[in-house]
Amino acid sequence: MTFGALGLVEVIGASNGVMVLDQMCKASEVYFEASYTRNGGHDTIVVSGEVSAVTAAVDSVRYNPPCEIVAAAVISGPAEETCRVMEDWKAGKM
């Protein structure tokens, strides 16, 4: 599977992850891909869509955060290997 763009936002806590996802989905037409929780409750929310939509979604939480944002990034035209990693995340292999 290929993606036009991926947006990643890292927060602390799953409930904060839900708030971030909700805001991003309201800001533009993006699609939830995965939520990845790691050490200390860091939760990374990943959305996909067209580059402009993903950028608008990530910017909406970056510049008007509903909670503390640890990190945020947009990957436009992700590499094939990055797409494979995303599929592994979604399948619970990582």
Backbone as a printed PyTorch tensor [residue, N CA C, xyz], in Angstrom:
tensor([[[  0.8390,  -1.1780,   0.0000],
         [  0.0000,   0.0000,   0.0000],
         [  0.8840,   1.2410,   0.0000]],

        [[  0.5070,   2.2510,  -0.7420],
         [  1.2520,   3.5000,  -0.7470],
         [  0.3950,   4.6110,  -0.1510]],

        [[  1.0540,   5.6140,   0.3500],
         [  0.3980,   6.7430,   0.9920],
         [  0.8560,   8.0260,   0.3240]],

        [[ -0.0670,   8.9850,   0.1400],
         [  0.3270,  10.2970,  -0.3610],
         [  1.1900,  10.9960,   0.6670]],

        [[  0.7540,  10.9020,   1.9240],
         [  1.5030,  11.4690,   3.0390],
         [  1.0780,  10.7830,   4.3170]],

        [[  1.9830,  10.7990,   5.2730],
         [  1.6970,  10.3000,   6.6130],
         [  1.9110,  11.4390,   7.5950]],

        [[  1.0190,  11.5550,   8.5640],
         [  1.1730,  12.5270,   9.6360],
         [  1.3130,  11.7830,  10.9420]],

        [[  2.3250,  12.1300,  11.7110],
         [  2.5870,  11.4740,  12.9860],
         [  2.5810,  12.5210,  14.0870]],

        [[  1.8310,  12.2550,  15.1420],
         [  1.8030,  13.1440,  16.2990],
         [  1.9640,  12.2790,  17.5410]],

        [[  2.9550,  12.6360,  18.3660],
         [  3.2280,  11.8830,  19.5870],
         [  2.7800,  12.6970,  20.7960]],

        [[  2.0500,  12.0360,  21.6700],
         [  1.5630,  12.6350,  22.9140],
         [  1.8120,  11.6460,  24.0420]],

        [[  1.5200,  12.0620,  25.2450],
         [  1.6080,  11.1450,  26.3790],
         [  0.1900,  10.8150,  26.8210]],

        [[ -0.1560,   9.5340,  26.7190],
         [ -1.4680,   9.0670,  27.1540],
         [ -2.4130,   8.7960,  26.0040]],

        [[ -3.1060,   7.6820,  26.0940],
         [ -4.0390,   7.2730,  25.0420],
         [ -5.2110,   8.2420,  24.9050]],

        [[ -5.6960,   8.7850,  26.0180],
         [ -6.8190,   9.7220,  25.9140],
         [ -6.4000,  10.9900,  25.1820]],

        [[ -5.1650,  11.4390,  25.3860],
         [ -4.6590,  12.5780,  24.6240],
         [ -4.5430,  12.2190,  23.1450]],

        [[ -4.1930,  10.9790,  22.8730],
         [ -4.1330,  10.5210,  21.4880],
         [ -5.4820,  10.6070,  20.7980]],

        [[ -6.5380,  10.2670,  21.5170],
         [ -7.8890,  10.3550,  20.9640],
         [ -8.2580,  11.8120,  20.6870]],

        [[ -7.9130,  12.7040,  21.6130],
         [ -8.2100,  14.1290,  21.3900],
         [ -7.4820,  14.6660,  20.1580]],

        [[ -6.2250,  14.2750,  19.9970],
         [ -5.4380,  14.7150,  18.8420],
         [ -6.0360,  14.1630,  17.5530]],

        [[ -6.3860,  12.8960,  17.5480],
         [ -6.9850,  12.2830,  16.3640],
         [ -8.2840,  12.9820,  15.9940]],

        [[ -9.1180,  13.2520,  16.9800],
         [-10.3910,  13.9190,  16.7270],
         [-10.1660,  15.2890,  16.0900]],

        [[ -9.2410,  16.0480,  16.6280],
         [ -8.9740,  17.3790,  16.0880],
         [ -8.4290,  17.2970,  14.6620]],

        [[ -7.5380,  16.3490,  14.4120],
         [ -6.9700,  16.2230,  13.0650],
         [ -8.0380,  15.8350,  12.0490]],

        [[ -8.9310,  14.9150,  12.4340],
         [ -9.9850,  14.4840,  11.5100],
         [-10.9950,  15.5960,  11.2340]],

        [[-11.2130,  16.4660,  12.2090],
         [-12.1070,  17.6010,  12.0110],
         [-11.4580,  18.6990,  11.1690]],

        [[-10.1290,  18.7810,  11.2050],
         [ -9.4130,  19.8490,  10.5060],
         [ -9.3390,  19.6110,   9.0040]],

        [[ -9.2510,  18.3680,   8.5900],
         [ -9.1460,  18.0720,   7.1560],
         [ -9.4610,  16.6000,   6.8960]],

        [[ -9.5010,  16.2490,   5.6360],
         [ -9.8640,  14.8840,   5.2630],
         [ -8.6510,  13.9580,   5.3380]],

        [[ -8.4540,  13.4010,   6.5280],
         [ -7.3800,  12.4410,   6.7500],
         [ -7.9890,  11.1480,   7.2780]],

        [[ -7.2050,  10.1030,   7.2250],
         [ -7.6730,   8.7740,   7.6130],
         [ -6.7720,   8.2100,   8.6950]],

        [[ -7.3890,   7.7070,   9.7480],
         [ -6.6450,   7.0870,  10.8450],
         [ -5.9780,   5.8130,  10.3330]],

        [[ -4.6940,   5.7020,  10.5850],
         [ -3.9480,   4.5080,  10.1840],
         [ -3.5720,   3.6420,  11.3840]],

        [[ -3.0310,   4.2620,  12.4230],
         [ -2.5510,   3.4630,  13.5510],
         [ -2.3240,   4.3310,  14.7740]],

        [[ -2.3430,   3.6710,  15.9130],
         [ -1.9400,   4.2680,  17.1780],
         [ -0.8970,   3.3310,  17.7510]],

        [[  0.2140,   3.8830,  18.1590],
         [  1.3250,   3.0630,  18.6070],
         [  1.7750,   3.5650,  19.9710]],

        [[  1.6060,   2.7570,  21.0150],
         [  1.9620,   3.1580,  22.3700],
         [  3.2530,   2.4740,  22.7910]],

        [[  4.1430,   3.2680,  23.3700],
         [  5.4370,   2.7550,  23.8230],
         [  5.7300,   3.2000,  25.2420]],

        [[  6.9700,   3.0630,  25.6080],
         [  7.4640,   3.3390,  26.9550],
         [  6.9050,   4.6230,  27.5480]],

        [[  6.5010,   4.5440,  28.7890],
         [  6.0420,   5.7160,  29.5100],
         [  4.7230,   6.2680,  29.0220]],

        [[  3.9830,   5.4860,  28.2450],
         [  2.6840,   5.9260,  27.7800],
         [  2.7140,   6.8510,  26.5830]],

        [[  3.8560,   6.9680,  25.9200],
         [  3.9230,   7.7810,  24.7050],
         [  3.0740,   7.1150,  23.6300]],

        [[  2.1560,   7.8820,  23.0740],
         [  1.2130,   7.3710,  22.0820],
         [  1.4360,   8.1440,  20.7800]],

        [[  1.7240,   7.4320,  19.7140],
         [  1.9040,   8.0600,  18.4060],
         [  0.6780,   7.7690,  17.5650]],

        [[  0.0260,   8.8260,  17.1050],
         [ -1.1420,   8.7240,  16.2410],
         [ -0.6660,   8.9570,  14.8120]],

        [[ -1.0850,   8.0850,  13.9050],
         [ -0.6830,   8.1960,  12.5080],
         [ -1.9260,   8.3340,  11.6370]],

        [[ -1.9200,   9.3570,  10.7860],
         [ -2.9940,   9.5640,   9.8150],
         [ -2.3850,   9.6020,   8.4250]],

        [[ -3.2340,   9.3850,   7.4210],
         [ -2.7700,   9.4480,   6.0350],
         [ -3.7460,  10.2710,   5.2170]],

        [[ -3.3200,  10.6090,   4.0110],
         [ -4.1530,  11.3640,   3.0910],
         [ -3.2840,  12.1130,   2.1080]],

        [[ -3.8800,  13.0590,   1.4150],
         [ -3.1130,  13.8910,   0.5000],
         [ -2.2000,  14.8010,   1.3180]],

        [[ -1.1010,  15.2120,   0.7150],
         [ -0.0940,  15.9940,   1.4320],
         [ -0.7100,  17.2360,   2.0810]],

        [[ -1.5190,  17.9690,   1.3480],
         [ -2.0940,  19.2000,   1.8940],
         [ -3.0240,  18.9110,   3.0670]],

        [[ -3.7960,  17.8440,   2.9840],
         [ -4.7250,  17.4870,   4.0600],
         [ -3.9670,  17.0440,   5.3080]],

        [[ -2.9610,  16.2220,   5.1240],
         [ -2.1720,  15.7410,   6.2700],
         [ -1.4280,  16.9030,   6.9180]],

        [[ -0.8730,  17.7800,   6.1010],
         [ -0.1710,  18.9510,   6.6470],
         [ -1.1220,  19.8280,   7.4500]],

        [[ -2.3210,  20.0640,   6.9280],
         [ -3.3110,  20.8680,   7.6500],
         [ -3.7120,  20.2000,   8.9600]],

        [[ -3.8730,  18.8850,   8.9410],
         [ -4.2680,  18.1560,  10.1530],
         [ -3.1840,  18.2420,  11.2240]],

        [[ -1.9550,  17.9900,  10.8370],
         [ -0.8460,  18.0390,  11.8050],
         [ -0.6500,  19.4680,  12.3080]],

        [[ -0.7130,  20.4380,  11.4120],
         [ -0.5730,  21.8390,  11.8270],
         [ -1.6750,  22.2550,  12.7900]],

        [[ -2.8780,  21.6940,  12.6340],
         [ -3.9820,  22.0700,  13.5150],
         [ -3.6880,  21.7090,  14.9660]],

        [[ -2.9920,  20.6060,  15.1990],
         [ -2.6540,  20.2440,  16.5780],
         [ -1.3060,  20.8120,  17.0030]],

        [[ -0.4500,  21.0630,  16.0410],
         [  0.8500,  21.6510,  16.3660],
         [  0.6740,  23.0960,  16.8530]],

        [[ -0.1910,  23.8630,  16.1890],
         [ -0.3500,  25.2850,  16.5010],
         [ -1.5350,  25.5930,  17.4120]],

        [[ -2.4070,  24.6320,  17.6520],
         [ -3.5270,  24.7860,  18.5780],
         [ -3.7030,  23.4630,  19.3280]],

        [[ -2.7100,  23.0940,  20.1310],
         [ -2.7090,  21.7590,  20.7370],
         [ -3.7920,  21.5700,  21.8010]],

        [[ -4.4880,  20.4210,  21.7350],
         [ -5.4720,  20.1070,  22.7650],
         [ -4.8170,  19.5470,  24.0330]],

        [[ -3.5190,  19.2540,  23.9280],
         [ -2.7380,  18.7090,  25.0300],
         [ -1.2640,  18.9370,  24.6760]],

        [[ -0.3720,  18.4700,  25.5290],
         [  1.0530,  18.6170,  25.2300],
         [  1.4370,  17.7010,  24.0640]],

        [[  2.0520,  18.2840,  23.0590],
         [  2.5230,  17.5280,  21.9000],
         [  4.0190,  17.2770,  22.0860]],

        [[  4.4240,  16.0210,  22.0710],
         [  5.8350,  15.6680,  22.2340],
         [  6.5760,  15.8750,  20.9220]],

        [[  5.9940,  15.4270,  19.8200],
         [  6.6100,  15.5620,  18.5090],
         [  5.5380,  15.4690,  17.4410]],

        [[  5.8070,  16.0840,  16.2980],
         [  4.8740,  16.0310,  15.1730],
         [  5.6630,  16.0920,  13.8830]],

        [[  5.2050,  15.3430,  12.8850],
         [  5.9120,  15.3190,  11.6020],
         [  4.9590,  14.9460,  10.4840]],

        [[  5.2950,  15.4050,   9.2870],
         [  4.5920,  15.0170,   8.0660],
         [  5.6230,  14.3980,   7.1430]],

        [[  5.2970,  13.2320,   6.6160],
         [  6.1630,  12.5720,   5.6320],
         [  5.3930,  12.5590,   4.3250]],

        [[  5.8420,  13.3520,   3.3730],
         [  5.1600,  13.3590,   2.0740],
         [  5.8190,  12.3470,   1.1480]],

        [[  5.0020,  11.5800,   0.4490],
         [  5.5110,  10.5530,  -0.4600],
         [  6.4520,   9.5820,   0.2350]],

        [[  5.9810,   8.9140,   1.3040],
         [  6.8690,   8.0310,   2.0580],
         [  7.4500,   6.9120,   1.1930]],

        [[  8.6660,   6.5300,   1.5490],
         [  9.3680,   5.4630,   0.8390],
         [  8.6250,   4.1370,   0.9880]],

        [[  8.8790,   3.2460,   0.0770],
         [  8.2430,   1.9230,   0.0990],
         [  8.4930,   1.2110,   1.4240]],

        [[  9.6960,   1.3170,   1.9500],
         [ 10.0250,   0.6630,   3.2190],
         [  9.2380,   1.2830,   4.3690]],

        [[  9.0280,   2.5910,   4.3330],
         [  8.2240,   3.2600,   5.3580],
         [  6.7890,   2.7540,   5.3070]],

        [[  6.2660,   2.5730,   4.1110],
         [  4.9070,   2.0270,   3.9650],
         [  4.8270,   0.6100,   4.5170]],

        [[  5.8730,  -0.1810,   4.3110],
         [  5.9030,  -1.5370,   4.8490],
         [  5.8970,  -1.5050,   6.3770]],

        [[  6.6620,  -0.5990,   6.9620],
         [  6.6870,  -0.4650,   8.4180],
         [  5.3010,  -0.0900,   8.9280]],

        [[  4.6180,   0.8010,   8.2200],
         [  3.2560,   1.1890,   8.6150],
         [  2.3170,  -0.0130,   8.5970]],

        [[  2.4150,  -0.8170,   7.5640],
         [  1.5780,  -2.0170,   7.4840],
         [  1.8690,  -2.9730,   8.6310]],

        [[  3.1480,  -3.0960,   9.0220],
         [  3.5130,  -3.9420,  10.1740],
         [  2.9270,  -3.3700,  11.4610]],

        [[  2.9480,  -2.0500,  11.6210],
         [  2.3310,  -1.4070,  12.7910],
         [  0.8670,  -1.7560,  12.8510]],

        [[  0.1820,  -1.5730,  11.7300],
         [ -1.2640,  -1.8180,  11.6820],
         [ -1.6030,  -3.2800,  11.9730]],

        [[ -0.7120,  -4.1770,  11.5720],
         [ -0.9450,  -5.6060,  11.7820],
         [ -0.4860,  -6.0690,  13.1810]],

        [[  0.0690,  -5.1470,  13.9720],
         [  0.5060,  -5.4990,  15.3070],
         [  1.8150,  -6.2760,  15.3560]],

        [[  2.6130,  -6.1860,  14.2940],
         [  3.8750,  -6.9110,  14.2440],
         [  5.0300,  -6.1540,  14.8810]],

        [[  4.7800,  -4.9230,  15.3100],
         [  5.8580,  -4.1360,  15.9310],
         [  5.4510,  -3.7000,  17.3110]]])
